[in-house]
Amino acid sequence: RAQRVRGGICSDITGCQSDMLSCCECEHFVIDSGQLEYFEEQLKQWEIKLERFSAFPIIKDNAEKNISTYETLIAKIKSVTGGERGE
């Protein structure tokens, strides 16, 4: 039932058809602290998109949601690792 997904492990993938961002918010998602740099890069990319597409409400709202998701994941990793790079 468990399967590796980008950024961590899904502890119960049975019947799941989520995309990555839905996966990040799922209760079955177990974060891989070694992927901290990946999550930080994703956060930067969404911040760029937010700035670039701020005049487009749908894209802006999506970017803000994704930024919040990645900030939460980064904070969780740092709380577990003591703020160190994902090791």
C-alpha positions, -999 to +999 in steps of 0.1 A: +000+000+000+029+023+006+047+038-024+075+064-029+062+097-044+081+128-052+092+144-019+082+115+003+062+084+007+024+078+004+016+055+032-016+043+015-017+048-022-046+024-028-070+041-051-052+074-050-052+095-081-039+128-067-013+150-083+018+161-064+003+191-047-027+172-035-003+145-023+015+171-002-017+180+017-028+143+021-029+127+055-011+097+040+019+117+028+051+111+048+077+138+040+112+128+031+134+154+050+162+147+025+140+165-001+142+199+017+161+215-013+135+202-037+107+218-016+126+251-013+131+252-051+094+246-056+086+274-032+109+298-052+093+288-085+058+294-072+069+328-057+082+337-092+049+326-108+030+347-082+049+378-091+048+372-128+011+364-130-003+386-103-028+402-127-044+368-133-067+359-104-069+322-110-031+317-114-025+341-084-048+322-061-033+289-072+003+302-066-007+315-032-021+281-022+009+263-035+033+287-017+014+280+015+016+243+010+054+243+004+060+267+033+042+243+055+062+213+043+095+232+047+085+242+082+077+206+091+111+194+078+130+221+096+111+213+129+121+177+127+157+183+115+164+213+138+165+237+108+193+219+091+193+211+054+173+179+048+197+151+060 
